Amino acid sequence: MPANFDSPLTINGGTGFVQWPTGPLGSVDGYKPIRVEVWLMQQSTGAIQMTYQDEFIPGVTTWKADDPYFPPSGSLSGGLFKPGAALGTAVLITKKMGGTVQHVYWWTEEVDLKY
């Protein structure tokens, strides 16, 4: 179930945060996605955010990490993201259907940000 980021990702001009990190979701027979955790960082501005997705519709082919945990959802303001390069890191946790075996897919790549 390899995945990566869509690029460019869009910065919300009102908050200064990326809303929301997205990407394609490949599939591996017999496994279902459980959670995707996403960290976006921008060295030039010092910006950082962490979001996740933990509910997936069967057969879905994309992910959207639209649940923030840093900063908390009630404080999405004052973000520092600006258009340009940023670093995206994510982990996708999957589980074998009908079982307890988990598999983890991890990726890091440069993403382009825009308004």
Rosetta blueprint (number, residue, H / E / L):
1 M L
2 P L
3 A E
4 N L
5 F L
6 D L
7 S L
8 P L
9 L E
10 T E
11 I E
12 N L
13 G L
14 G L
15 T L
16 G L
17 F L
18 V E
19 Q L
20 W L
21 P L
22 T E
23 G E
24 P E
25 L E
26 G L
27 S L
28 V L
29 D L
30 G L
31 Y E
32 K E
33 P E
34 I E
35 R E
36 V E
37 E E
38 V E
39 W E
40 L E
41 M E
42 Q E
43 Q L
44 S L
45 T L
46 G L
47 A E
48 I E
49 Q E
50 M E
51 T E
52 Y E
53 Q E
54 D L
55 E L
56 F L
57 I L
58 P L
59 G L
60 V L
61 T L
62 T E
63 W E
64 K E
65 A L
66 D L
67 D E
68 P E
69 Y E
70 F E
71 P L
72 P E
73 S H
74 G H
75 S H
76 L L
77 S L
78 G L
79 G L
80 L L
81 F L
82 K L
83 P L
84 G E
85 A E
86 A E
87 L E
88 G E
89 T E
90 A E
91 V E
92 L E
93 I E
94 T E
95 K E
96 K E
97 M L
98 G L
99 G L
100 T L
101 V L
102 Q E
103 H E
104 V E
105 Y E
106 W E
107 W E
108 T E
109 E E
110 E E
111 V E
112 D E
113 L E
114 K E
115 Y L
